[in-house]
């Protein structure tokens, strides 16, 4: 654990709007959904079994993580025993420290990436009331697959390869046919592959579709069914087309974004992610390997130029 942010009282303003809801999506399986699902308003999972409660992800701010803790304690009196991090981004991991009783589990790259990123996310939006945050890194890591059990419930963790990031974990409950995708899938929210891969995301979606889930809990936005996988693929295929057209025309990703017709995807939240997504797509079409390092600072700067300002953080 590393030193964190000051106490919540030192924040410039309280945590933002968007009251969380808790939905039972299968027997003993709950989705903690934070509307509207935009920047830093992620979802989490609560899986209850006779051996204890397992969380899938936490939340961005101290206040939101404490809301998640109260929600978990309402469905099972004992505090969660395990927290699974689906990737290193702070909106999914900063709240780990609110669950000191739990063992934090993640992909081996998640631990490394979390340590490397630290609390950098807080510097992008310094006006957010992050609260007292200490990084709680995964203490149990895996490479390809890991199976957890709580009572009769099995949770199958797998790493799909570079997709949303290079350290993604998806959580599959085969008995309940519930799939927690992390940010590999978002619902009503623009996908974000700047730190991952276009081709890897498409491959991962194909693998997830083969599971035939009944319920899909996305990383952001409302819970849905397998149609969320189709919607994510549709956006990524459209992105690939825009990237090919932009490259042929000799346009930069920013120029291509300014000319782009997003069609039905223009309605998605955080449409400005098109710019960093195009940077990733351009890189792969030019021969970069999935997950290859890009200058994320420059990608974000281009996104700000496109948007006209830093996108609002909804945490």
C-alpha angles and dihedrals in degrees: 000000000000133000113277145189126312123271118291092255090070093061121114094228139358123267114288134257130282112097112224121240129204117218125187101222096175136356105306093353120110136183117214102206124191113197135248092022096217127134110341096354100113135167128243136194132230116199116186124200139153091264093054143281125305121201124206105210128332128223144276103251135042092242094051092046090052089052088053091049091053090049092052092049090052092059095040124015096218119077117256114278098201134033118195116202112208091199141339102269113124097235087066099037114027090085093060089096091064088068103057092159092061131089109231114223128190146138114294090249091052092066092048095045093047091052091048096048095043111171094330091128090067091060092059091060106023093166092066115102096238095168127203105336128175119181110247105191124201110274092189116052136176137194109213112351139001131179124211127189134200111177108307093342119101123200115196113201119197138172111225096194124250109346121123087000133347092260104050123152124195120197119213124189102197095185093055096028090230120146125199105197104180110210094327083095128031128183117225088345129103113258117244120212102156091116096037136032143291096210091040091053091052091049091048092050090053090052092048092049089055089062089065095218120198094202127031118196105196126205091249133014135023124339114256145156135266089300087080088067090053092049092051091050091048092056093047093049089051089048090053091052092050090049093051091049092048093050092049090051093048093241125150116239089257092051091047091051092051090053096040125118105210093187111190091358092066087083093062119107117257095021089171087081085082089086100058089037089057090050089056093045092048091051093052093045086053090055105269115149118247109275095015113159116267129181097266091184091059092044090054091046089055090048090053090050090052094046095042092232141022107295112251118262109225097200 
